[in-house]
Amino acid sequence: MNVSHGSVHPVEDVPTTDGAVPHPPRVRMKDLPGMPGTTGGLALRLSQLFFSAAALVVMATTSDFPSVTAFCYLVAATGLQCLWSCSLAIVDVYALLVRRTLQNHRVVCLFTLGDGMTSTLTFAAACASAGITVLIDNDLDSCAHNHCAQFETATAMAFISWFTALPSFLLNFWSLASR
């Protein structure tokens, strides 16, 4: 069998006469919209803060929410989500004002863990509240005696808060995993 062998032939690089760089510098996709320290990240944090605060206020203004454990859990989870989102929104505003990126490994790890925990707690609380709300409305038919509209509104706001917290977690996790 006749097999050809590879050989290396040096090729000269043709110098450019216009002084331009032959290959433009690579653009790294470190600052995706929605990551901490970007305007997209700030928008996600503010929307998390808004929807979790709305769920917290709507549920806390009902008089009988302490009688159901799932509703107390929703108040606690959305309260924690409010605190976490507010503190990270302040960090995002600071990062945008001083034009710094938040790509420190420890900072991204902290953001990822915090986003993962708060989004999981918010999702679990919203699911538990949705189950109780369906039980009260559909199964027991006692919506006339309860604040079903407020319960449903607070549950919907908690789900929307989770929908806005999930991209923050995924983008931070992506940034952490791509190192």
C-alpha positions in Angstrom: 0.0 0.0 0.0 1.3 3.4 -0.9 0.7 5.8 1.9 1.8 9.4 1.7 3.5 10.9 4.7 2.7 14.4 5.9 5.5 16.9 5.7 5.6 20.4 7.0 6.3 23.2 4.6 6.9 26.6 6.1 4.8 29.4 4.7 5.8 32.9 5.0 3.4 35.4 6.4 2.8 38.2 3.9 3.4 41.5 5.7 0.5 44.0 5.5 1.4 47.3 4.0 -1.4 49.3 5.6 -0.3 48.7 9.2 -3.5 47.0 10.2 -3.6 44.0 12.4 -3.9 40.9 10.3 -6.5 39.3 12.6 -8.9 41.5 14.6 -8.8 40.8 18.4 -11.3 38.2 19.6 -14.4 39.3 21.3 -15.1 37.4 24.4 -18.7 36.8 25.4 -18.1 37.5 29.1 -20.8 40.2 29.6 -24.0 38.7 28.3 -27.1 40.9 28.8 -28.6 39.9 32.1 -25.3 39.1 33.9 -24.4 41.0 37.1 -23.0 44.5 36.4 -24.9 45.0 33.2 -28.1 46.9 32.4 -29.9 43.7 31.6 -28.9 42.3 35.0 -30.1 45.4 36.7 -33.4 45.1 34.8 -33.8 41.5 35.9 -33.0 42.4 39.5 -35.6 45.3 39.5 -38.2 43.1 38.0 -37.5 40.4 40.6 -37.8 43.0 43.3 -41.0 44.4 41.9 -42.9 41.1 41.4 -41.7 39.6 44.7 -42.6 42.8 46.6 -46.0 42.7 44.9 -46.6 39.1 46.0 -45.4 40.0 49.5 -47.7 43.0 49.8 -50.7 41.4 48.3 -50.4 38.3 50.5 -49.5 40.2 53.7 -52.5 42.5 53.3 -55.0 39.6 53.6 -56.2 39.0 57.1 -56.2 35.2 57.1 -52.9 34.3 55.4 -51.2 33.3 58.8 -53.8 30.4 59.1 -52.2 28.6 56.2 -48.6 27.4 56.3 -48.1 27.6 52.6 -49.1 31.3 52.5 -46.7 32.0 55.4 -44.0 30.3 53.4 -44.8 32.4 50.4 -44.5 35.6 52.5 -41.2 34.4 53.9 -39.8 33.4 50.5 -40.9 36.5 48.7 -39.5 38.6 51.6 -36.1 36.9 51.2 -36.3 37.3 47.4 -37.0 41.1 47.9 -34.0 41.5 50.2 -31.7 39.5 47.8 -32.9 41.3 44.7 -32.6 44.7 46.3 -29.1 44.1 47.6 -27.9 42.8 44.2 -29.7 45.7 42.4 -27.6 48.1 44.5 -24.5 46.2 43.6 -25.5 46.3 39.9 -26.1 50.1 40.1 -22.7 50.6 41.7 -20.9 48.4 39.1 -22.6 50.3 36.3 -21.7 53.7 37.8 -18.0 52.8 38.3 -18.0 50.8 35.0 -16.7 47.6 36.5 -17.6 44.1 35.6 -18.5 41.6 38.2 -16.5 38.7 37.0 -14.6 37.8 40.1 -14.9 34.0 40.7 -16.0 34.3 44.3 -18.5 37.0 43.6 -20.0 35.0 40.7 -20.1 31.9 42.9 -21.9 33.9 45.7 -24.4 35.3 43.2 -25.0 31.8 41.7 -25.6 30.2 45.1 -27.9 33.1 46.2 -29.9 33.1 43.0 -30.2 29.4 43.1 -31.5 29.3 46.6 -33.9 32.2 46.4 -35.3 31.1 43.1 -35.9 27.6 44.4 -37.5 28.9 47.6 -39.7 31.2 45.6 -40.8 28.5 43.2 -41.5 26.1 46.0 -43.6 28.7 47.8 -45.5 29.6 44.7 -46.3 26.0 44.0 -47.4 25.4 47.5 -49.6 28.5 47.5 -51.0 27.5 44.1 -52.0 24.1 45.5 -53.8 25.6 48.5 -55.5 28.2 46.3 -56.8 25.5 43.9 -57.9 23.5 46.9 -59.9 26.5 48.4 -61.3 27.6 45.0 -62.1 24.4 43.1 -62.3 21.6 45.7 -63.8 23.3 48.7 -65.8 26.0 46.9 -65.3 28.4 49.8 -63.9 31.3 47.8 -66.7 33.5 49.0 -65.4 33.2 52.6 -61.7 33.7 51.7 -59.6 36.2 49.8 -59.1 34.0 46.7 -58.4 36.9 44.4 -55.6 38.1 46.6 -54.3 34.6 47.0 -54.3 34.0 43.3 -52.7 37.4 42.6 -49.9 36.8 45.1 -49.3 33.3 43.7 -49.1 34.7 40.2 -46.7 37.4 41.2 -44.5 34.8 43.0 -44.4 32.7 39.8 -43.5 35.8 37.7 -40.8 36.6 40.2 -39.4 33.1 39.8 -39.5 33.5 36.0 -37.4 36.6 36.3 -35.0 35.0 38.9 -34.3 31.9 36.8 -32.4 33.7 34.0 -30.2 35.4 36.6 -29.3 32.0 38.1 -28.8 30.4 34.7 -26.5 33.2 33.5 -24.5 33.2 36.6 -24.2 29.5 36.5 -23.1 29.6 32.9 -20.5 32.2 33.7 -19.3 30.1 36.6 -19.2 26.9 34.6 -17.4 28.5 31.6 -14.3 29.4 33.6 
